[in-house]
């Protein structure tokens, strides 16, 4: 038995990405919309993926452009907040 069959109960899992909008500390963060908007958009994306039948969802901050080589403290803190909420 393959690990995908054992863990995910399917041989060919559909793996999708939930893209988070720019987080605080990122150049493109929308301060007017705030974190509530970031969470709202992430929930919408996640729900669409779940309703679409994906088996696995990964999370990424693809909208945090341009990518920074030194991540700000507030960005890391928001990732922590997202993981526990």
C-alpha positions in Angstrom: 0.0 0.0 0.0 1.3 3.4 -0.9 1.6 6.2 1.7 -1.0 8.2 -0.1 -3.5 5.4 0.1 -2.6 4.8 3.7 -2.8 8.4 4.9 -5.1 10.1 2.4 -7.3 7.1 1.5 -6.6 7.6 -2.2 -3.9 6.6 -4.7 -4.0 9.9 -6.6 -4.8 12.7 -4.2 -5.8 16.2 -5.5 -3.5 18.7 -3.7 -4.5 22.3 -3.9 -3.1 25.6 -2.7 -5.0 28.2 -0.6 -3.3 31.6 -1.4 -3.2 34.1 1.4 -3.3 37.8 0.6 -0.4 40.0 1.7 0.1 39.9 5.4 1.0 42.8 7.8 4.6 43.7 7.2 4.4 42.8 3.5 4.7 45.7 1.0 1.3 44.9 -0.5 -0.7 44.6 2.7 -4.0 46.5 2.5 -4.1 48.3 5.8 -7.5 49.6 5.1 -9.0 46.1 4.7 -6.9 44.7 7.5 -6.5 41.1 8.6 -10.2 40.4 8.6 -10.2 40.8 4.9 -7.2 38.5 4.5 -9.0 35.9 6.6 -12.3 36.3 4.7 -10.6 35.8 1.4 -8.6 32.8 2.7 -11.9 31.2 4.0 -13.6 31.8 0.7 -10.7 30.1 -1.1 -10.5 27.2 1.3 -14.3 26.6 1.1 -14.1 26.6 -2.7 -11.3 24.1 -2.6 -13.1 21.8 -0.1 -16.4 22.0 -2.1 -14.4 21.2 -5.2 -13.3 17.9 -3.7 -9.6 18.3 -3.0 -7.9 15.9 -0.7 -5.1 18.1 0.7 -4.9 21.9 1.1 -1.6 23.7 1.5 -1.3 27.4 2.5 0.9 30.0 0.9 1.3 33.7 1.0 1.8 34.1 -2.8 0.3 37.6 -2.6 3.2 38.8 -0.4 5.0 40.3 -3.4 7.7 41.4 -3.8 9.2 38.6 -1.8 11.4 39.8 1.0 14.7 38.3 2.1 14.2 39.5 5.6 10.7 38.7 6.9 9.3 41.2 9.4 8.2 40.2 12.8 4.6 41.1 12.3 4.4 38.9 9.2 5.6 35.9 11.2 3.2 36.7 14.0 0.3 36.7 11.6 1.3 33.2 10.3 1.2 32.1 13.9 -2.2 33.7 14.4 -3.5 32.0 11.2 -2.3 28.6 12.3 -4.1 28.7 15.7 -7.3 30.3 14.5 
